[in-house]
Amino acid sequence: MKKNAIVVTVVLALAAVLVYLIVVMNLSGDFAKEKKSSAKEVSTQTVDFANTKPSQIKVGITYKEAIKGKKPFVLLFYSDLCSHCREVMPKYVALSNFYADKYNFVMLNAEAPKNSSYAKDYAVMFLPIIYIVDPQTNAIFLVDGNLYSSIDAMSATLDRYLSGKK
């Protein structure tokens, strides 16, 4: 009987600590955690990414519009035949929706003849490849390919770039 009382007391104490942590985290205004979960939650359910070619997904604006714009832009080079490109697409679409007020988003099919000069200018050697381009400063940043699989890592990279501009 005494062991049962101890177990119940320990369980109640752990539950109280858990509730406290949940309340503190929600009230702390931890913007980074909210942003990461929000970026993940941006609707991408309208597209069947597994059966849709990247070129069939409409995201952002044209390169010519972006290079004349005031906002930095996230430039994705892809190929319709690239399986890794298809894996990146749901995250890219979610980020494009979430960061629409801070970045423009541009997608270029690296295998399309009309984009060959862009692919050459950006030294595209593998796909997918993502750059952050700032038309105001002519800065070009290659986003580490190891980050593409994580929306949290991509979000942190985009945030880090913006914080460095201030």
C-alpha positions as CSV (number, residue, x, y, z in Angstrom):
1,M,0.0,0.0,0.0
2,K,2.8,2.4,0.9
3,K,4.6,1.7,-2.5
4,N,1.4,2.5,-4.4
5,A,1.1,5.9,-2.6
6,I,4.8,6.6,-3.4
7,V,4.2,5.7,-7.1
8,V,1.1,7.9,-7.3
9,T,2.9,10.8,-5.6
10,V,5.8,10.5,-8.1
11,V,3.4,10.3,-11.1
12,L,1.5,13.4,-9.9
13,A,4.7,15.3,-9.3
14,L,5.9,14.5,-12.8
15,A,2.6,15.5,-14.3
16,A,2.8,18.8,-12.4
17,V,6.3,19.5,-13.8
18,L,5.1,18.6,-17.3
19,V,2.1,21.0,-17.1
20,Y,4.4,23.7,-15.7
21,L,6.9,23.3,-18.6
22,I,4.1,23.4,-21.1
23,V,2.7,26.6,-19.6
24,V,6.1,28.2,-19.4
25,M,7.0,27.3,-23.0
26,N,3.7,28.6,-24.3
27,L,3.9,31.9,-22.3
28,S,7.6,32.5,-23.0
29,G,6.9,33.7,-26.6
30,D,9.7,31.5,-28.0
31,F,9.4,32.9,-31.5
32,A,11.8,30.5,-33.1
33,K,9.9,27.5,-32.0
34,E,6.6,29.0,-33.1
35,K,8.1,29.9,-36.5
36,K,9.5,26.4,-37.0
37,S,6.2,24.8,-36.3
38,S,4.3,27.4,-38.3
39,A,6.6,26.8,-41.3
40,K,5.8,23.1,-41.1
41,E,2.1,23.7,-40.8
42,V,1.8,25.9,-43.9
43,S,-0.5,24.1,-46.3
44,T,1.1,22.0,-48.9
45,Q,-1.7,19.3,-48.9
46,T,-3.1,20.6,-52.2
47,V,-0.2,19.1,-54.2
48,D,0.6,15.4,-54.5
49,F,4.3,15.9,-54.5
50,A,5.1,12.2,-55.0
51,N,3.3,12.3,-58.4
52,T,3.9,15.8,-59.5
53,K,7.0,17.1,-61.4
54,P,8.6,20.1,-59.8
55,S,8.0,22.1,-63.0
56,Q,4.3,21.6,-62.5
57,I,4.4,23.3,-59.1
58,K,4.0,27.0,-59.3
59,V,6.0,28.8,-56.6
60,G,7.0,32.4,-56.5
61,I,8.0,34.7,-59.3
62,T,10.3,34.7,-62.3
63,Y,14.1,35.2,-62.0
64,K,13.9,38.4,-64.0
65,E,11.3,39.8,-61.6
66,A,13.3,38.7,-58.6
67,I,16.6,40.2,-59.7
68,K,14.9,43.6,-60.2
69,G,13.1,43.4,-56.8
70,K,14.0,44.8,-53.4
71,K,13.7,41.6,-51.4
72,P,16.3,38.8,-51.3
73,F,15.1,35.7,-53.0
74,V,15.5,32.0,-52.5
75,L,16.6,30.4,-55.8
76,L,16.0,26.7,-56.4
77,F,17.6,24.9,-59.3
78,Y,15.9,21.6,-59.9
79,S,15.2,18.9,-62.5
80,D,12.0,17.0,-63.1
81,L,13.9,13.7,-63.2
82,C,15.7,14.3,-59.9
83,S,14.3,12.4,-56.9
84,H,16.0,14.6,-54.4
85,C,14.4,17.6,-56.0
86,R,11.0,16.0,-55.5
87,E,11.8,15.4,-51.8
88,V,12.7,19.1,-51.3
89,M,9.6,20.5,-53.0
90,P,7.1,20.2,-50.0
91,K,9.6,22.1,-47.8
92,Y,10.3,24.7,-50.5
93,V,6.6,25.3,-51.0
94,A,6.0,25.6,-47.2
95,L,8.9,28.0,-46.8
96,S,7.7,30.1,-49.8
97,N,4.3,30.5,-48.2
98,F,5.7,31.2,-44.7
99,Y,8.4,33.7,-45.8
100,A,6.4,35.4,-48.6
101,D,6.7,38.8,-46.9
102,K,10.5,38.6,-46.4
103,Y,11.7,36.7,-49.5
104,N,10.8,36.1,-53.1
105,F,11.0,32.5,-54.3
106,V,12.2,31.5,-57.7
107,M,12.4,28.0,-59.2
108,L,14.5,27.3,-62.3
109,N,14.6,24.0,-64.2
110,A,18.4,23.6,-64.7
111,E,17.8,21.3,-67.7
112,A,15.6,23.7,-69.6
113,P,17.5,25.3,-72.4
114,K,16.1,28.8,-71.5
115,N,17.7,28.5,-68.1
116,S,21.1,27.2,-69.2
117,S,22.8,30.6,-68.8
118,Y,21.5,30.9,-65.2
119,A,22.7,27.4,-64.4
120,K,26.1,28.4,-65.8
121,D,26.2,31.7,-63.9
122,Y,25.5,30.0,-60.6
123,A,27.8,27.1,-61.3
124,V,25.1,24.5,-60.9
125,M,26.9,21.2,-60.5
126,F,24.3,19.1,-58.6
127,L,20.6,19.2,-58.0
128,P,18.7,20.4,-56.2
129,I,20.7,23.4,-55.3
130,I,19.4,26.4,-53.4
131,Y,20.9,29.9,-53.2
132,I,19.9,33.1,-51.2
133,V,20.3,36.0,-53.6
134,D,20.1,39.6,-52.6
135,P,19.6,41.9,-55.6
136,Q,20.2,45.0,-53.5
137,T,23.7,44.0,-52.5
138,N,24.5,41.4,-55.2
139,A,25.2,38.9,-52.5
140,I,24.8,35.2,-53.4
141,F,24.8,32.6,-50.7
142,L,24.9,28.9,-51.3
143,V,22.6,27.0,-48.9
144,D,24.3,23.9,-47.6
145,G,22.7,20.8,-49.3
146,N,22.8,19.0,-45.9
147,L,20.0,21.3,-44.7
148,Y,17.5,20.6,-47.5
149,S,16.0,17.6,-45.7
150,S,15.0,19.7,-42.6
151,I,12.5,22.5,-42.8
152,D,13.7,23.6,-39.4
153,A,17.3,23.9,-40.7
154,M,16.2,25.8,-43.8
155,S,14.0,28.1,-41.7
156,A,17.0,28.8,-39.4
157,T,19.2,29.6,-42.4
158,L,16.7,32.0,-43.8
159,D,16.3,33.7,-40.4
160,R,20.0,33.9,-40.0
161,Y,20.5,35.6,-43.3
162,L,17.8,38.2,-42.4
163,S,19.3,38.8,-39.0
164,G,22.7,39.5,-40.6
165,K,21.2,42.2,-42.8
166,K,20.1,44.4,-39.9
